[in-house]
Amino acid sequence: MTDFTFTRRDFPEDFLFGCATSSYQIEGHQYGGAGPTHWDSFAATPGNVVRSEDGARACDHYHRFEEDLDLAAAAGFECYRFSTSWARVLPEGRGTPNAEGLDFYDRLTDAMLERGLKPCATLYHWELPQPLADMGGWRNRDISNWFAEFTEVIMSRIGDRMYSVAPINEPWCVGWLSHFLGHHAPGLRDIRATARAMHHVLLSHGRAIEVMRGLGMNNLGAVFNFEWAEPLDQSAQAQAAAETYDAIYNRFFLGGVFKGAYPEAALRGLEPHLPQGWQDDFATITQKVDWCGLNYYTRKVIGPDNGPWPHYAELVGELPTTQMGWEIYPDGLYKFLKRTAEDYTGGLPLIVTENGMANPDVLLEGEVPDAARIAYVEAHLARVRQAIAEGVPVKGYFLWSLLDNYEWALGYEKRFGLVHVDFETLKRTPKASYRALQRALTAS
């Protein structure tokens, strides 16, 4: 596939298209007075990250942001979803702000507006200041107040120009992936740490919403990641395993924010390890939001496991996969849009805040053919249109990502970008998918 079958006219007039990035993955953390993060420590530990790569230089977006925003605007996007680095703004995590960091986000915001891009901020995309990690990080209940302080500092500076803001990107990754599976910083495998991190992430979300409301801000949301849990077969054991996976991955965080309750299937393993009085925090966690963001990439085939709780195993499925080894399952996006509206959010606007694929893209004579990415996006946007046609209030779609970037524990190997980045020279080259999307979004 070399072109999309849709144009902007195939979507409602109020539907917004955007692209997404995150601070540590593109900015270059060594620049501009940013403080150390737990990702720097995690990456410096042998065995954690491919080739021990880190975000010190990344895409050098810190110095090249105008070029990158030119690409976003030229593609026809209305919105640019970016994140702010806590350690760039507050190198110690608390206390004295870094003037260079605040100035950078000031310039970045103004540069978006100059290009007609709506600034859509995420406060936190995984780069916790190391001094706070030293005090327990997300395991420590005090983090909700530290995060509220960071929110106040950064949004007092740029909040007046934000189109939308969400506090924390993908709570499952911050909590479970990082504290139970150990695949992301801080690299723990500890169920007690996990339960507390999962709860404190949501408490911090609520505190940030409170702070931003106090600043007079609106269009505030919450961004969750989703994976469709497909049971291996129809056996009771496989069904129970998939239910547990679904509860931990998809329903725990949605349930906290929108229902003030955690699912029983998750509490069976987590409740003994939650902090005392955790139920009393739902008044903060359920602070009203104006929209709900869904990050969706794949499904998992789940079977039973006889080991300790959670008693499930992720199995190899039969569908085609991306460079990440993730199955391509567009129906999952449709199912989550439908289910989220029906079970959690009602008429609240839903935004697909991330969707995209990693592909082994190669630069050939100045071009980057990536027909697989065009087909992936085409199929997922078809499911978005299907959900809209059935009355689901989907109001936007953000492609991950604008640029090839630092893919966390996988270093610079996996390429998600619409724009190819040569990580030696940092030269940007729009891929075929970028050109196809540009034609679809700017067609008159």
C-alpha positions in Angstrom: 0.0 0.0 0.0 1.4 3.4 -1.0 -1.6 5.7 -0.2 -4.5 5.9 2.2 -8.0 5.3 1.0 -9.4 8.1 3.4 -9.0 11.8 3.5 -9.8 14.3 6.2 -13.3 14.7 4.8 -14.1 11.1 5.9 -13.9 12.2 9.5 -16.2 14.6 11.4 -15.3 18.3 11.2 -14.4 18.4 14.9 -12.1 15.4 14.6 -8.4 16.2 15.2 -5.3 14.6 13.8 -2.0 14.8 15.6 1.4 13.1 16.1 3.0 12.3 19.4 6.5 12.3 21.0 8.0 12.2 24.4 10.7 14.3 26.1 13.4 11.8 27.0 13.0 9.9 23.8 13.8 12.8 21.5 15.1 15.9 23.4 18.7 15.0 24.4 18.8 14.9 28.1 22.4 16.0 28.4 21.4 19.5 27.2 20.0 22.5 29.0 20.8 21.7 32.6 18.5 18.7 33.1 19.1 16.7 36.2 19.7 12.9 36.3 16.8 10.5 35.9 16.2 6.9 36.9 16.3 6.1 33.2 20.0 7.3 33.1 20.8 4.9 36.0 18.8 2.1 34.5 20.5 2.4 31.1 23.9 2.6 32.7 23.3 -0.8 34.4 24.6 -3.7 32.1 21.9 -5.8 30.6 19.0 -3.4 31.0 19.1 -1.6 27.6 20.2 -2.7 24.2 23.9 -1.7 23.9 23.4 0.3 27.1 22.0 3.2 25.0 20.4 6.2 26.8 18.7 9.4 26.0 21.7 11.7 26.4 21.6 12.9 22.8 18.5 11.1 21.4 17.3 13.1 18.4 18.7 16.4 19.7 15.2 17.8 19.5 16.4 20.3 22.2 18.3 22.2 19.4 16.2 21.0 16.4 12.7 21.5 17.6 11.8 24.1 15.0 12.7 21.7 12.2 10.7 19.0 13.8 7.7 21.2 14.3 7.9 22.3 10.7 7.6 18.6 9.7 4.6 18.1 12.0 2.8 21.2 10.6 3.7 20.3 7.0 2.1 16.9 7.4 -1.2 18.5 8.0 -1.5 17.7 11.7 -3.6 20.1 13.8 -2.1 18.9 17.1 1.3 18.0 18.5 1.4 15.8 21.6 4.6 16.3 23.6 5.8 15.6 27.1 7.6 17.7 29.6 10.7 16.4 31.5 10.3 16.6 35.2 14.1 16.5 35.7 14.6 19.2 33.1 12.2 21.6 34.9 13.2 20.5 38.5 16.7 18.9 38.4 16.3 17.7 42.0 12.7 16.8 41.5 11.7 19.5 44.0 12.9 23.0 45.0 14.6 25.4 42.6 13.5 25.2 39.0 16.0 25.1 36.1 15.5 28.4 34.2 16.9 26.9 31.0 14.3 24.0 31.2 11.4 26.4 31.7 12.6 28.6 28.9 12.9 25.6 26.5 9.2 24.6 27.0 8.2 28.2 26.7 10.0 28.4 23.3 8.6 25.0 22.2 5.1 26.1 23.1 5.3 29.3 21.2 6.9 27.5 18.2 3.9 25.2 18.0 1.4 28.1 18.1 3.4 29.9 15.4 2.9 26.9 13.1 -0.8 26.5 13.9 -0.3 23.4 16.0 -2.4 22.9 19.1 -0.1 22.1 22.1 -1.2 18.8 23.8 1.0 18.2 26.8 1.7 15.2 28.9 3.4 16.1 32.2 5.2 12.8 32.8 6.5 10.2 30.3 8.7 8.0 32.5 11.8 10.1 33.3 11.6 10.4 37.1 14.3 12.6 38.6 16.9 10.4 40.3 16.8 12.2 43.7 13.1 11.3 43.9 13.9 7.7 42.9 16.4 7.6 45.7 13.5 8.3 48.1 11.4 5.5 46.8 10.0 7.1 43.7 6.5 5.8 42.9 6.5 3.6 46.0 6.5 6.6 48.2 3.2 8.3 48.9 4.9 11.6 49.0 5.3 11.5 45.3 1.8 12.8 44.8 2.8 16.0 46.4 6.1 16.2 44.6 4.3 15.7 41.3 1.7 18.4 42.3 4.7 20.8 42.8 6.1 19.9 39.4 2.7 20.4 37.8 2.4 23.9 39.5 5.8 25.0 38.3 5.6 23.9 34.7 1.9 24.8 34.1 2.3 28.2 35.8 4.7 28.8 32.9 3.1 27.3 29.9 -0.4 26.2 31.0 -2.1 29.4 29.6 -1.2 28.2 26.0 -2.0 24.5 26.3 -4.8 23.1 24.2 -5.0 20.0 26.4 -3.0 18.4 29.2 -2.8 14.9 30.7 -0.8 14.2 33.8 0.8 10.7 33.3 1.4 8.7 30.1 0.5 5.0 30.4 0.1 4.2 34.2 0.5 0.5 33.5 4.0 1.0 32.3 4.9 3.3 35.2 3.5 0.8 37.7 3.5 -2.8 36.5 6.0 -2.9 33.7 8.6 -1.1 35.8 8.0 -2.6 39.3 6.6 -6.1 38.6 8.2 -7.1 35.3 11.3 -5.0 35.8 11.6 -4.1 32.1 11.6 -0.3 32.6 13.2 1.9 35.2 13.5 1.4 38.2 13.7 -2.2 37.1 12.1 -3.8 40.2 10.4 -7.2 40.4 8.5 -6.7 43.6 4.7 -7.1 44.1 4.5 -4.8 47.1 6.4 -2.0 45.2 4.1 -2.7 42.2 0.8 -2.3 44.1 2.0 0.9 45.7 3.4 2.4 42.5 0.1 1.6 40.6 -1.9 3.3 43.3 0.4 6.3 43.8 0.5 6.9 40.0 -3.3 7.4 40.1 -3.1 9.5 43.3 -0.5 11.7 41.6 -2.8 12.0 38.5 -5.6 13.3 40.7 -3.4 15.8 42.5 -2.1 17.1 39.2 -5.7 17.6 37.9 -6.5 19.5 41.2 -3.5 21.8 40.7 -4.3 22.5 37.0 -8.0 23.2 37.9 -6.7 25.6 40.5 -4.7 27.4 37.8 -7.9 27.8 35.8 -7.1 25.2 33.2 -9.5 23.0 31.3 -9.5 20.3 28.6 -7.6 18.0 31.0 -7.6 14.3 30.5 -6.1 10.9 31.4 -4.1 8.7 29.1 -4.1 4.9 29.5 -2.5 2.1 27.5 -4.5 -0.9 26.4 -3.8 -4.5 25.2 -6.7 -6.7 24.2 -6.5 -10.0 26.3 -7.4 -12.9 24.0 -7.8 -16.2 25.9 -5.9 -19.1 24.5 -9.1 -21.2 24.3 -12.5 -21.5 25.8 -11.4 -23.4 29.0 -12.3 -21.8 32.3 -8.6 -21.6 33.2 -7.7 -19.6 30.1 -10.8 -17.4 30.5 -9.8 -16.6 34.1 -6.2 -15.9 33.1 -7.3 -13.4 30.4 -9.7 -11.8 32.8 -6.8 -11.2 35.3 -4.6 -9.8 32.5 -7.4 -7.5 31.4 -8.0 -6.4 35.0 -4.4 -5.5 35.7 -3.6 -4.0 32.3 -6.8 -2.3 31.2 -9.4 -2.0 33.9 -7.3 -1.2 37.1 -6.4 2.4 36.0 -9.7 3.1 34.2 -11.6 1.8 37.2 -9.7 4.0 39.6 -10.2 7.2 37.6 -13.8 6.7 36.4 -15.4 4.4 39.0 -13.4 5.0 42.2 -12.8 1.2 42.4 -10.3 -1.4 41.4 -11.4 -4.7 39.7 -11.6 -7.7 42.0 -9.5 -9.8 39.6 -6.6 -7.4 40.2 -7.2 -6.9 43.9 -6.9 -10.7 44.5 -3.2 -10.3 44.2 -2.6 -6.6 44.9 -4.8 -5.8 47.8 -2.5 -7.2 50.6 0.2 -4.9 49.3 -1.7 -1.7 48.8 -1.0 1.1 51.3 -3.2 1.5 54.4 -6.2 3.6 53.7 -5.9 3.3 50.0 -9.7 3.4 49.5 -9.8 6.9 51.0 -7.7 8.2 48.1 -10.4 7.8 45.4 -11.9 11.2 46.2 -8.6 12.6 44.7 -8.1 9.9 42.0 -11.6 10.5 40.6 -11.1 14.2 39.9 -13.2 15.1 36.9 -11.5 14.9 33.5 -12.7 16.3 30.2 -11.5 13.5 28.0 -10.0 10.0 28.0 -7.0 9.0 25.9 -6.3 5.5 24.6 -2.9 4.3 23.6 -3.3 1.1 21.6 -0.9 -1.1 19.6 -1.6 -4.8 20.0 -3.3 -7.8 21.7 -1.9 -10.6 23.8 -2.9 -14.3 23.7 -3.2 -15.3 27.4 -3.1 -18.8 28.9 -3.1 -20.1 32.4 0.0 -20.5 34.5 0.5 -22.6 37.6 3.1 -20.3 39.2 2.3 -17.6 41.7 -0.4 -15.0 41.1 -1.3 -13.6 38.6 -1.5 -17.1 37.2 -1.3 -16.2 33.5 1.2 -16.5 30.7 1.6 -14.5 27.5 1.7 -16.8 24.5 2.7 -16.5 20.9 -0.3 -15.7 18.6 -0.9 -16.5 15.0 -1.3 -12.9 13.6 1.3 -10.9 11.6 3.6 -8.9 13.9 5.5 -5.6 13.9 9.2 -5.1 14.4 8.4 -5.2 18.2 7.0 -8.7 17.8 3.5 -7.3 18.6 0.5 -8.8 16.8 -1.3 -6.5 14.5 -5.0 -6.5 15.7 -6.9 -3.5 14.6 -10.2 -4.9 16.0 -8.8 -4.4 19.5 -8.8 -0.6 19.0 -12.5 -0.7 18.0 -13.4 -3.0 20.9 -11.6 -0.8 23.4 -13.3 2.4 22.1 -16.7 0.7 22.4 -16.0 -0.8 25.8 -14.5 2.2 27.3 -17.5 4.4 26.4 -20.0 1.8 27.5 -18.4 0.7 30.7 -16.5 3.8 31.9 -16.7 7.2 30.2 -20.2 7.5 28.6 -20.4 10.6 26.5 -16.9 11.9 27.4 -14.7 12.5 24.3 -12.3 9.7 23.6 -8.9 10.4 21.9 -6.6 7.8 20.4 -3.5 9.4 21.9 -1.1 6.8 20.5 -1.2 4.2 17.7 1.5 3.2 15.3 4.0 0.5 14.5 7.7 -0.2 14.7 9.1 -1.3 11.3 12.7 -2.1 10.2 12.8 1.0 8.0 15.8 1.5 5.7 16.9 4.6 3.9 17.3 3.8 0.2 18.5 6.5 -2.2 16.9 9.2 -0.1 13.6 7.4 0.3 12.2 5.3 3.1 9.5 2.9 1.8 7.3 1.7 4.7 4.1 0.3 3.1 3.6 -1.9 6.2 3.1 1.3 8.3 0.6 2.8 5.8 -1.4 -0.5 5.9 -1.3 -0.6 9.8 -2.5 3.0 10.1 -5.2 2.5 7.4 -6.6 -0.5 9.2 -6.7 1.1 12.6 -8.3 4.3 11.3 -10.9 2.2 9.6 -11.8 0.8 13.0 -11.9 4.4 14.4 -14.4 5.4 11.7 -16.5 2.3 12.5 -16.7 3.2 16.2 -17.6 6.8 15.2 -20.3 5.5 12.9 -21.8 3.5 15.8 -22.0 6.6 18.0 -18.8 6.4 20.0 -17.5 9.9 20.7 -14.0 9.6 19.3 -12.6 13.0 18.7 -9.0 12.6 17.7 -6.2 10.3 16.5 -2.5 10.8 17.3 0.1 8.8 15.5 3.1 7.5 17.4 5.5 8.8 16.5 6.7 11.9 14.6 10.3 10.7 14.7 12.3 7.6 15.1 13.6 7.8 18.6 14.9 6.2 21.8 12.7 3.2 22.4 13.6 2.8 26.1 15.0 -0.6 26.9 15.2 -1.4 23.2 17.5 1.5 22.5 17.6 3.0 19.0 16.8 -0.3 17.1 13.0 -0.1 16.8 11.7 2.6 14.4 8.2 4.0 15.1 8.6 7.3 13.2 6.9 8.9 10.3 10.2 10.6 9.9 13.4 8.6 9.6 16.3 9.7 11.8 19.9 8.8 11.1 21.2 8.5 14.6 24.8 9.3 13.5 24.1 12.5 11.6 20.6 13.2 13.0 19.4 13.9 9.5 15.6 13.8 9.2 14.0 12.1 6.2 10.2 11.9 5.8 9.1 8.3 5.1 6.6 7.1 2.5 4.0 7.0 5.3 4.6 10.6 6.1 4.0 11.6 2.5 0.9 9.4 2.2 -0.6 10.9 5.4 0.3 14.4 4.2 -1.7 13.8 1.0 -4.6 12.4 2.9 -4.7 15.2 5.5 -4.1 18.1 3.1 -6.3 17.0 0.2 -8.7 19.8 -0.8 
